[in-house]
Amino acid sequence: MPELKQKKTMKVNVDSELLYKLSHLSRLEFSEKSESDMISDLNGILGWIEKLNEIDTEGIEPLTHISSEVNVLREDHKEPPLDHESGLKNAPKRDSDYFRVPKVIE
Amino acid sequence: MIDFSSFASIRTALHDKKTTVSAIVSHYLQVIEQKNSELNVFLEVYTQEAQNRALEIDKKLSEGTAGRLAGMVISLKDVICHKGHGLQASSKILEGFESQFDATVVTRLLAEDVIIIGRVGCDEFAMGSSNENSAFGAVRNADHPDRVPGGSSGGSAVSVQAGMCLLSLGSDTGGSVRQPAAFCNIIGLKPTYGRISRYGLIAYASSFDTIGIFSKQVEDMALTLEIIAGADDVDSTASQKTVPAYSQSIDAMDKSPRKIAYLARALDDESINPEIRQMMADTIETLKAQGHSVEPVDFQLLDYTLPVYYILSTAEASTNLSRFDGIRYGYRSPDAQDLESLYKKTRTEGFGQEVKRRIMLGTFVLSADYYDAYFTKAQKVRRLIREKMLEVFKNYDFWIMPTTPDTAFKIGELKGETVNMYLADLFTVPASTAGLPAISIPQAKSSEGLAIGLQVVANEFEEEQLLAFTNYLQKLKKGK
């Protein structure tokens, strides 16, 4: 993928637009003041982690799991993990059967 | 005279009928009463429950049916589930949350008659190196109350340091047990990834998270590890490997010479506190004088380990923390109009600054445009780091290095200096990145009286050797 290769050397600069996109994906909101703080924090951290580009990783497989266990299986047995009432106990808003949320369908 | 920081001493006193579990609990409750308002360690103290359980365990002792940990009083970091008790990762977003089940570690400890005396504060969602990022305020270092205890398991460390309990369980993702242990002059163990089940531990970065142990005595840590480690039906990442009887082998370090590596730059890197470099030099000399082979090992990847850690751990955190949405548990913003604003306002009002920063960074490195350049790149470098570290253990039994580049800093001193705060974990992050066991041992004091920790890293699942070596080092130090 030649397109991605180019991005590897690209110095990323987080601006207002990128911050807005990321905050929506993260389901977070930032006020004007906290937005500029977050932008400068993220740019500071990204500038620092750029350092990784100094390492040649050509041909190295990504390490995706740290556990050496492979397919630990057990018998499947029917067992409710948590009873209904316990499951609902911590809900900020609920009725007798369900979690309550603001209306989704008009 | 009972030494309340040694389970052996407590056990002997109980056996000789010189004390009762009730009296032991009263002792710790009294210390908590005296010190907690200043140090801000306990978020909740289970006074009545601990007293009631003490009576039950005293009865069991008199009947000869008590468990192996009867008389042991511990605290739990605010990230470990304890059924029927509050739990909120020191975050507003879990306000009012009550655990509906026990973590596997809690089940195993309670079965051996441990008493849990309370839950202790930490950095929010275990993210931090100073215990200042908490909805409940900063925890203070008991020996130097104007300084931080380290983090994120700062409350756990201070509860043991100040004698408020015998032992504490914390969690270590990038150094959150070892770094506070070093700052608080106690022992802190991060086991091999997967040695202890993570069931019931609030997830931060699932491929790094471990539950760790704080204590003043190696043997207490060994016994506790022996009981909580091992395979678990509800955590498939927990290792199936047999758990050795760690407590039986802590004296097993015979006189035969060992091959010990030390981190080469720990002696001459000027960014490391000179008194910490001196501690390394002294330790190396002591070990050599005992006939061990001690050699420098270079680790060129060290400076790349923190960036790898921050890319991967924040990516995992942004995924894990997506569950905090105000619907099923915890805080919900009262101002939500629709589902999307419910998510956004709840999370914006519920999470603290550092947690938001890490969620944002994690979301960035996982986003389509940057995934390959950051996330995949970091996973590749992680493999190189792990391979390099495993290679060291082909030639050496242990690898020693400082736990931290500097001693405990003043509360507020690093406010706003995000990257400098992250650098506090420089030496602890490698073992986390490679999944290896590591321990911090109180090894020296600075001229200001601040604790200096020595870190010992061992090969995968070599906790038995690691604890025996720790015990040996402690004895060498006492012999001085």
HADDOCK unambig.tbl for C-alpha pairs under 7 A between the chains (distance, minus, plus):
assign (segid A and resid 7 and name CA) (segid B and resid 373 and name CA) 6.72 0.50 0.50
assign (segid A and resid 8 and name CA) (segid B and resid 373 and name CA) 5.00 0.50 0.50
assign (segid A and resid 22 and name CA) (segid B and resid 360 and name CA) 6.39 0.50 0.50
assign (segid A and resid 22 and name CA) (segid B and resid 363 and name CA) 6.47 0.50 0.50
assign (segid A and resid 22 and name CA) (segid B and resid 364 and name CA) 6.46 0.50 0.50
assign (segid A and resid 23 and name CA) (segid B and resid 360 and name CA) 6.75 0.50 0.50
assign (segid A and resid 26 and name CA) (segid B and resid 359 and name CA) 6.84 0.50 0.50
assign (segid A and resid 26 and name CA) (segid B and resid 360 and name CA) 6.57 0.50 0.50
assign (segid A and resid 26 and name CA) (segid B and resid 363 and name CA) 6.62 0.50 0.50
assign (segid A and resid 27 and name CA) (segid B and resid 343 and name CA) 6.17 0.50 0.50
assign (segid A and resid 27 and name CA) (segid B and resid 344 and name CA) 4.68 0.50 0.50
assign (segid A and resid 27 and name CA) (segid B and resid 347 and name CA) 6.98 0.50 0.50
assign (segid A and resid 28 and name CA) (segid B and resid 344 and name CA) 4.89 0.50 0.50
assign (segid A and resid 28 and name CA) (segid B and resid 347 and name CA) 6.05 0.50 0.50
assign (segid A and resid 28 and name CA) (segid B and resid 348 and name CA) 5.21 0.50 0.50
assign (segid A and resid 29 and name CA) (segid B and resid 344 and name CA) 6.29 0.50 0.50
assign (segid A and resid 29 and name CA) (segid B and resid 348 and name CA) 5.84 0.50 0.50
assign (segid A and resid 38 and name CA) (segid B and resid 357 and name CA) 6.95 0.50 0.50
assign (segid A and resid 42 and name CA) (segid B and resid 361 and name CA) 6.80 0.50 0.50
assign (segid A and resid 45 and name CA) (segid B and resid 419 and name CA) 6.63 0.50 0.50
assign (segid A and resid 49 and name CA) (segid B and resid 307 and name CA) 4.80 0.50 0.50
assign (segid A and resid 52 and name CA) (segid B and resid 304 and name CA) 6.18 0.50 0.50
assign (segid A and resid 57 and name CA) (segid B and resid 380 and name CA) 6.44 0.50 0.50
assign (segid A and resid 57 and name CA) (segid B and resid 381 and name CA) 6.95 0.50 0.50
assign (segid A and resid 60 and name CA) (segid B and resid 380 and name CA) 5.87 0.50 0.50
assign (segid A and resid 61 and name CA) (segid B and resid 380 and name CA) 5.84 0.50 0.50
assign (segid A and resid 62 and name CA) (segid B and resid 376 and name CA) 6.23 0.50 0.50
assign (segid A and resid 62 and name CA) (segid B and resid 379 and name CA) 4.61 0.50 0.50
assign (segid A and resid 62 and name CA) (segid B and resid 380 and name CA) 4.07 0.50 0.50
assign (segid A and resid 62 and name CA) (segid B and resid 383 and name CA) 6.54 0.50 0.50
assign (segid A and resid 63 and name CA) (segid B and resid 379 and name CA) 5.02 0.50 0.50
assign (segid A and resid 63 and name CA) (segid B and resid 380 and name CA) 5.91 0.50 0.50
assign (segid A and resid 63 and name CA) (segid B and resid 382 and name CA) 6.32 0.50 0.50
assign (segid A and resid 63 and name CA) (segid B and resid 383 and name CA) 5.15 0.50 0.50
assign (segid A and resid 64 and name CA) (segid B and resid 379 and name CA) 6.53 0.50 0.50
assign (segid A and resid 65 and name CA) (segid B and resid 207 and name CA) 6.69 0.50 0.50
assign (segid A and resid 66 and name CA) (segid B and resid 207 and name CA) 6.15 0.50 0.50
assign (segid A and resid 66 and name CA) (segid B and resid 435 and name CA) 6.51 0.50 0.50
assign (segid A and resid 67 and name CA) (segid B and resid 193 and name CA) 6.83 0.50 0.50
assign (segid A and resid 67 and name CA) (segid B and resid 194 and name CA) 6.47 0.50 0.50
assign (segid A and resid 67 and name CA) (segid B and resid 237 and name CA) 6.03 0.50 0.50
assign (segid A and resid 69 and name CA) (segid B and resid 237 and name CA) 6.44 0.50 0.50
assign (segid A and resid 69 and name CA) (segid B and resid 239 and name CA) 6.39 0.50 0.50
assign (segid A and resid 72 and name CA) (segid B and resid 236 and name CA) 5.78 0.50 0.50
assign (segid A and resid 86 and name CA) (segid B and resid 100 and name CA) 6.30 0.50 0.50
assign (segid A and resid 90 and name CA) (segid B and resid 97 and name CA) 5.87 0.50 0.50
assign (segid A and resid 90 and name CA) (segid B and resid 98 and name CA) 6.76 0.50 0.50
assign (segid A and resid 90 and name CA) (segid B and resid 328 and name CA) 6.64 0.50 0.50
assign (segid A and resid 90 and name CA) (segid B and resid 329 and name CA) 4.63 0.50 0.50
assign (segid A and resid 90 and name CA) (segid B and resid 330 and name CA) 6.44 0.50 0.50
assign (segid A and resid 91 and name CA) (segid B and resid 327 and name CA) 6.46 0.50 0.50
assign (segid A and resid 91 and name CA) (segid B and resid 328 and name CA) 4.67 0.50 0.50
assign (segid A and resid 91 and name CA) (segid B and resid 329 and name CA) 4.40 0.50 0.50
assign (segid A and resid 91 and name CA) (segid B and resid 330 and name CA) 6.77 0.50 0.50
assign (segid A and resid 92 and name CA) (segid B and resid 327 and name CA) 6.75 0.50 0.50
assign (segid A and resid 92 and name CA) (segid B and resid 328 and name CA) 6.96 0.50 0.50
assign (segid A and resid 92 and name CA) (segid B and resid 329 and name CA) 6.00 0.50 0.50
assign (segid A and resid 92 and name CA) (segid B and resid 330 and name CA) 6.36 0.50 0.50
assign (segid A and resid 92 and name CA) (segid B and resid 331 and name CA) 6.67 0.50 0.50
assign (segid A and resid 92 and name CA) (segid B and resid 332 and name CA) 6.28 0.50 0.50
assign (segid A and resid 99 and name CA) (segid B and resid 327 and name CA) 6.80 0.50 0.50
assign (segid A and resid 99 and name CA) (segid B and resid 328 and name CA) 6.57 0.50 0.50
assign (segid A and resid 101 and name CA) (segid B and resid 327 and name CA) 6.93 0.50 0.50
assign (segid A and resid 101 and name CA) (segid B and resid 339 and name CA) 6.90 0.50 0.50
assign (segid A and resid 102 and name CA) (segid B and resid 338 and name CA) 5.37 0.50 0.50
assign (segid A and resid 102 and name CA) (segid B and resid 339 and name CA) 5.85 0.50 0.50
assign (segid A and resid 103 and name CA) (segid B and resid 338 and name CA) 6.82 0.50 0.50
assign (segid A and resid 104 and name CA) (segid B and resid 339 and name CA) 6.81 0.50 0.50
